[in-house]
Amino acid sequence: MALTITPTVELAHNPPRVLLTIDTTGYVGDTLAIYRVEGSESTIVRDSETTPDIADVTWIGYDYEAPYGTAVTYQVVIFSAGTTVASATSSSTTVSETSPWLVHPGDPDLSVELVGLRQIGARKRSITQAVQRVLGRSDPVVTSDSRSDVEGSLQIGTSTLAEITALVDLVADGTPLLLNVPASLLWGVTYEWIALGDLDEARVVAQVGARPHRLFSASYLVVARPEGDLLPQRTWADVISESSSWTDVLTTRATWANVFTGS
């Protein structure tokens, strides 16, 4: 019997990601789940909890949300009728990315490398308070709600029309995004899910004409990780475009895992 989970960092992919390969040989269950473990915190890998019918199979998937520059491990858990059957933990792995990214949780292909990130502005934590000044007392009575999470702002510079289009496409659906900043940059901000407000676009060069440089500014709120599944990163259209027949597919790809990943 073998139950293993093997992470492989794919830095060259946009955005960087971790390929997860699971071998469940000898184990039978109805579902599995994969968790990314950082210290004492475990986070389920997006889409992994939906994998059905585990029975001597090799499963693969991707984690697009691993923190950059931080060591993590992965744990696979097999369930049968809601009860844990078995689990295994991977070796430690680190996505050694050196640039910050804004990552879309549902469609990672929309993600943007923030080569032109100019500024992470001042940050505040708001609070709602009611102040009651009582006659005969010098000190007021204050009733407070819980303090909110961080509010801040970003400034992102672009230098080409393609960069403008990519950034606008990324924020178009209003989905909260992962601001993933390598810990090595020492910015004091590393890994946050943020909901961007209005996106303001200003020309860097005042002259109107063939000057594509822009400065985008947006306020944001730090929010909870959004729910939802990944869109397919490869489709049957991709397979058909690569091979003219099933014979070609079988010749080119040794396993279903190779068909899925295009490897």
C-alpha positions as CSV (number, residue, x, y, z in Angstrom):
1,M,0.0,0.0,0.0
2,A,1.1,3.5,-0.8
3,L,-0.3,6.9,0.0
4,T,1.9,9.8,-1.1
5,I,1.6,13.4,-2.0
6,T,4.4,15.0,-4.0
7,P,4.6,18.8,-4.6
8,T,6.5,20.2,-7.6
9,V,7.0,23.9,-7.8
10,E,6.5,25.4,-11.3
11,L,8.1,28.8,-11.2
12,A,8.1,29.3,-14.9
13,H,4.3,29.2,-15.0
14,N,2.3,32.4,-15.0
15,P,1.4,32.7,-12.2
16,P,3.8,30.4,-10.3
17,R,2.1,27.3,-9.0
18,V,2.6,24.0,-7.2
19,L,1.8,20.7,-9.1
20,L,0.4,18.2,-6.6
21,T,0.6,14.5,-7.5
22,I,-1.3,12.0,-5.3
23,D,-0.9,8.2,-5.3
24,T,-3.6,6.4,-3.4
25,T,-2.5,2.8,-4.2
26,G,-4.1,0.4,-1.8
27,Y,-6.7,2.8,-0.3
28,V,-10.4,3.0,-1.0
29,G,-12.6,6.0,-0.2
30,D,-15.2,8.3,-1.7
31,T,-13.4,11.6,-1.4
32,L,-10.1,13.2,-0.6
33,A,-9.0,16.6,0.5
34,I,-5.6,18.3,0.2
35,Y,-4.4,20.9,2.8
36,R,-1.6,23.4,2.5
37,V,0.0,23.6,5.9
38,E,2.0,26.6,7.1
39,G,3.1,26.3,10.7
40,S,-0.1,25.5,12.7
41,E,-2.4,26.8,10.0
42,S,-4.1,24.5,7.4
43,T,-5.9,25.7,4.3
44,I,-7.7,23.5,1.9
45,V,-6.3,23.6,-1.6
46,R,-8.9,25.0,-4.0
47,D,-10.8,22.3,-5.9
48,S,-9.1,19.4,-4.0
49,E,-12.2,18.6,-1.9
50,T,-14.3,17.8,-4.9
51,T,-12.3,14.8,-6.1
52,P,-14.5,11.7,-6.0
53,D,-14.1,7.9,-6.0
54,I,-10.6,7.3,-4.6
55,A,-9.5,3.8,-5.4
56,D,-5.9,3.1,-6.5
57,V,-5.6,6.2,-8.6
58,T,-3.0,8.9,-9.3
59,W,-4.6,12.3,-8.9
60,I,-3.1,15.6,-9.9
61,G,-4.0,19.2,-9.4
62,Y,-2.5,22.6,-8.8
63,D,-2.1,25.1,-5.9
64,Y,-1.9,28.6,-7.2
65,E,-2.2,30.2,-3.8
66,A,0.9,29.1,-1.9
67,P,2.7,32.0,-0.2
68,Y,5.9,33.1,-1.9
69,G,9.1,32.6,-0.1
70,T,7.6,30.6,2.7
71,A,8.1,26.9,3.4
72,V,4.9,24.8,3.4
73,T,3.9,21.2,3.4
74,Y,0.9,19.4,1.9
75,Q,-1.4,16.9,3.5
76,V,-3.7,14.5,1.7
77,V,-6.6,13.0,3.6
78,I,-8.9,10.2,2.3
79,F,-12.4,10.0,3.5
80,S,-15.0,7.2,3.4
81,A,-18.6,8.1,4.4
82,G,-17.2,11.2,6.1
83,T,-14.6,9.3,8.2
84,T,-10.9,9.6,7.7
85,V,-9.4,6.5,6.2
86,A,-5.8,7.6,5.8
87,S,-3.6,10.6,5.5
88,A,0.0,11.5,4.3
89,T,2.2,14.6,4.4
90,S,4.6,15.8,1.8
91,S,8.1,17.1,2.2
92,S,8.6,20.8,2.8
93,T,8.5,23.0,-0.4
94,T,8.8,26.7,-1.1
95,V,7.7,28.8,-4.1
96,S,10.8,31.0,-4.4
97,E,9.2,33.7,-6.5
98,T,10.8,37.1,-6.3
99,S,8.1,39.3,-7.7
100,P,4.7,40.3,-6.2
101,W,1.6,39.0,-8.0
102,L,-2.2,39.7,-8.0
103,V,-3.7,36.2,-8.4
104,H,-7.3,35.5,-9.5
105,P,-8.7,32.6,-7.5
106,G,-11.0,31.2,-10.1
107,D,-9.1,31.9,-13.3
108,P,-5.4,32.0,-12.5
109,D,-4.5,32.8,-16.1
110,L,-5.8,36.3,-15.5
111,S,-3.2,36.9,-12.8
112,V,-0.7,39.7,-13.2
113,E,2.9,40.0,-12.1
114,L,3.2,43.4,-10.4
115,V,6.5,44.5,-11.9
116,G,5.2,48.0,-11.7
117,L,4.0,48.0,-8.1
118,R,4.9,51.6,-7.1
119,Q,3.4,51.8,-3.6
120,I,1.4,50.0,-0.9
121,G,0.0,53.0,0.8
122,A,-0.9,53.8,4.4
123,R,-3.0,51.2,6.1
124,K,-5.7,51.7,8.6
125,R,-8.1,49.6,10.8
126,S,-11.4,51.4,11.2
127,I,-13.7,51.1,14.2
128,T,-17.3,52.2,14.8
129,Q,-17.8,53.9,18.2
130,A,-20.6,55.6,20.0
131,V,-19.5,58.3,22.5
132,Q,-21.8,59.4,25.3
133,R,-20.9,62.4,27.3
134,V,-22.6,62.1,30.7
135,L,-23.6,65.2,32.7
136,G,-21.4,65.4,35.8
137,R,-18.6,63.2,34.4
138,S,-15.4,64.4,32.8
139,D,-14.8,61.1,31.0
140,P,-17.2,60.0,28.3
141,V,-18.7,56.5,28.0
142,V,-17.7,54.7,24.8
143,T,-19.3,51.7,23.2
144,S,-17.3,50.1,20.4
145,D,-17.8,47.5,17.7
146,S,-15.0,45.2,16.8
147,R,-12.2,46.9,14.8
148,S,-12.3,46.1,11.1
149,D,-9.5,44.4,9.1
150,V,-7.0,46.5,7.1
151,E,-7.9,49.1,4.6
152,G,-5.2,50.4,2.3
153,S,-4.3,51.5,-1.3
154,L,-2.1,50.3,-4.1
155,Q,-0.4,52.1,-7.0
156,I,0.5,50.1,-10.0
157,G,2.5,51.4,-13.0
158,T,2.1,49.9,-16.5
159,S,4.3,50.7,-19.5
160,T,2.5,48.9,-22.4
161,L,-1.0,48.6,-23.8
162,A,-0.8,44.8,-23.1
163,E,-0.1,45.5,-19.4
164,I,-3.1,47.9,-19.2
165,T,-5.4,45.3,-20.8
166,A,-4.1,42.5,-18.5
167,L,-4.7,44.6,-15.3
168,V,-8.2,45.7,-16.5
169,D,-9.2,42.1,-17.4
170,L,-8.0,40.9,-14.0
171,V,-10.2,43.3,-12.0
172,A,-13.2,43.2,-14.3
173,D,-15.4,40.8,-12.4
174,G,-14.8,42.3,-9.0
175,T,-13.6,39.0,-7.4
176,P,-11.3,39.4,-4.4
177,L,-7.7,38.8,-5.4
178,L,-4.7,37.3,-3.7
179,L,-1.9,39.9,-3.1
180,N,1.0,37.6,-2.9
181,V,4.2,39.4,-2.0
182,P,7.5,37.5,-1.4
183,A,8.5,37.6,2.2
184,S,12.1,38.4,1.1
185,L,11.0,41.9,-0.1
186,L,10.5,42.8,3.6
187,W,7.6,45.2,2.8
188,G,5.6,44.3,5.9
189,V,2.8,43.0,3.6
190,T,3.1,39.5,2.3
191,Y,-0.1,37.5,1.8
192,E,-3.5,39.0,1.8
193,W,-6.9,38.5,0.0
194,I,-8.0,42.0,-1.0
195,A,-11.2,43.5,-2.5
196,L,-10.2,46.4,-4.8
197,G,-12.4,49.5,-4.9
198,D,-12.5,52.0,-7.8
199,L,-9.6,51.7,-10.2
200,D,-8.3,55.2,-11.2
201,E,-6.1,55.4,-14.3
202,A,-3.8,58.4,-14.9
203,R,-1.3,59.1,-17.6
204,V,2.3,59.3,-16.5
205,V,3.1,61.6,-19.4
206,A,0.6,64.4,-19.8
207,Q,1.0,64.5,-23.6
208,V,-1.8,62.7,-25.4
209,G,-0.6,60.3,-28.1
210,A,1.6,57.2,-28.3
211,R,2.5,57.1,-24.6
212,P,1.1,54.0,-23.1
213,H,2.5,54.5,-19.6
214,R,-0.2,54.6,-16.9
215,L,-0.4,54.8,-13.1
216,F,-3.4,52.9,-11.7
217,S,-4.5,53.6,-8.1
218,A,-7.1,51.7,-6.1
219,S,-8.2,51.4,-2.5
220,Y,-8.7,48.0,-1.0
221,L,-10.1,46.0,1.9
222,V,-8.4,42.9,3.3
223,V,-11.1,40.2,3.2
224,A,-11.7,36.5,3.7
225,R,-10.5,34.0,1.1
226,P,-13.2,33.8,-1.5
227,E,-15.1,30.5,-2.2
228,G,-15.3,28.9,-5.6
229,D,-13.7,26.5,-7.9
230,L,-10.9,26.8,-10.5
231,L,-11.9,27.1,-14.2
232,P,-10.3,24.3,-16.3
233,Q,-6.8,25.3,-17.2
234,R,-6.8,22.8,-20.1
235,T,-9.8,21.8,-22.2
236,W,-10.6,19.2,-24.8
237,A,-10.0,21.9,-27.4
238,D,-6.4,22.0,-26.2
239,V,-6.1,18.2,-26.6
240,I,-7.6,18.3,-30.1
241,S,-5.3,21.1,-31.2
242,E,-2.3,19.0,-30.2
243,S,-3.4,15.7,-31.7
244,S,-5.4,14.8,-34.8
245,S,-6.6,11.4,-33.4
246,W,-6.8,9.3,-30.3
247,T,-3.8,7.3,-31.6
248,D,-1.8,10.6,-31.6
249,V,-3.0,11.3,-28.0
250,L,-1.9,7.8,-26.8
251,T,1.4,8.2,-28.6
252,T,2.1,11.7,-27.2
253,R,0.7,11.3,-23.7
254,A,1.6,8.2,-21.6
255,T,-1.0,8.8,-18.9
256,W,-4.2,10.8,-18.2
257,A,-2.0,12.9,-15.9
258,N,0.0,13.9,-19.0
259,V,-3.2,14.7,-20.9
260,F,-4.3,16.9,-18.0
261,T,-1.1,18.8,-17.6
262,G,0.1,18.8,-21.2
263,S,3.4,17.3,-20.1
